[in-house]
Amino acid sequence: MPAPRTILLTGAAGGLGTLMRGLLPAHGYELRLLDLLPVEGEPDAVVADLGDRKALREAVRGVDAIIHLAGISLESTFDKILKANIEGTYNLYEAAREEGVGRVVLASSNHAVGFTPRPAGDAPHAPDTLIPVDTPRRPDTFYGLSKSFGEDLAQLYWDKHGLETVSVRIGSCFPEPTTVRMLSVWMSPGDGARLFHAALTAEDVGHTVVYGSSANTRLWWDLSSARALGYTPQDDSEQYAGKLIAEQGELDPENPDHACLGGHFVSHPPIWPY
C-alpha cells in the first residue's frame, strides 16, 4: 500500500483524538477531522453524527486512510451503544467502501477481552504467559461488545470487499498512567502515534488485530503482532510505579477488578455522561 498522506481522523475532539491531532502531523500526515462536536481551534473540521451517512461519505471522499476513534468510549445503555458504536462503525465502513478507501485503523479496546484473567505472578511476565491477540473475546460491557463487533465487521469487510483494517485494542492512552492497573496497559501518546503510523503504513495487513500499549515492564499482553507492523514502542510505565503503588497498593488477585484484564469495567464500569 502506498504511504497514506491524507487521513480522516474521527473522534477528533475527544481525548485520544486531541492527542493524535498534535502528534500525527510529525509523521507526515495531513488530517481531515470529524467529530460530533466542534473541534476547538479547527474551523474546517467536519461536525457530523455517525448516523449521517451522506456526511460520512463526503468526509471520507479523497482520503488515503481512516483512523476511527469516534463513538462512545465508556459503558452506556445498549441502545446508545448500538447507535454510536455499532451502527456508526458500520456506516463509516460503508462510506469507506463506497469511496474506495483502502485502509482503516480501528479503535478497538482491551474491553473486548475484559473478562480474560490477567497474567498471574510478579512482573515482568514470561512471554508464554502474556495474553495472546487470538485469545477468545470476552467483552466486559456493552461497550466491549461493540468493540468485538467492530473487529468482526473489519474482518467481513476485508474478506468480502478487500478493505484492510488494523484493529487496535487500546489500553489507556494518557500522558501518564493514573492507576496501578494502568501500569500494565498504558500507551504513551508518543507510542500511540507510532503505533497508528505503523498501522497505516505496514504492507498487506488484511485484518490484523494488535494490542495497543507501550513496552511496559508490567505488560499483560503480547505485542508481537503490533511489532510485526513495524511498531517500536519507546516508553515504559515503570517510572510511575513507585508513586502509584505507594498511593494505591499492589493489585489484589482476589479482587475481580484486579483479577481481570478489564479492571473495574467488569463490576462497576464508568458510565458515558451524555
Phi, psi and omega in degrees: 000129176301148181301121180289150179235324179255120187240132168275121178252107177271156185069032189291340180269352181283179183299307180291321178299321178296317177299315183289330175301326181277338189254326186292326179303330179294341176270005173100016185257144165261130186255132166255127191254142177219138175200160173293331181251156174301144180263118185303129178078007183232078185295341181270359180296146177279124176256109185203151175275148178293349175276352182269090187293327177295315180295322179296317181297320177295323182292325183274346185298122175089356179276158179275331182196171182230135165253114187258101179249352188289156177127184178278128186252008175228186177284151177205188175291158180299321182299318179290319177298318180302313184291311187280312191266328183266299178295322181297318179292320175302314180300320179295317180295323177296318178297318179297317179297314183296327182264002176073026175288134189271340186210143172237138166254114191258128174283095167272199186202153172298342181284353169291340178233031191297331179275003176293130177298139177284159178302139179276164174085185185274151174279155357285149183271146178295148182306324183282357176256354179289148181288120182284159182290339179264017175300145180302138181289136179220076184298146184259356186202171168299325176301310178298323177298321179294329178286326172299316176301315181301320178295318179292321177298317178298319178296317179300315183289335172286311183294322187267326188237356180072020177272116185280148176216141161252115177268119185256110176282088187290138173276258178224113182254101179221163178305326173207156180291150183241356178222164178295319177303319184295341176302334182268335187241005184292139171237116178296151177304320178298317177292327175301315178295321178297320180292316178298321178299315178298319181294331179281334191247346180296149180276145166051058182275341184055239164242114181243132176255132179225156169273144183248101175202172171281176181274067187286142176304322183265023184307139179258339188235166186272121180267010188297323180290329175290317179297328180295339175283348186107008180285127177235092181295145184243357186240162182213134182286353191299334179297341180261356190295314185303313182295314183292320180291323177297325181278323191243345183083166178289160176292142182256113182296345178276347179271121182304328179294336180261338186278338184251154182302324185282358179061220186288354173298336183285341186234316179215077185293149174293141187258134177301128189280355188251000000 
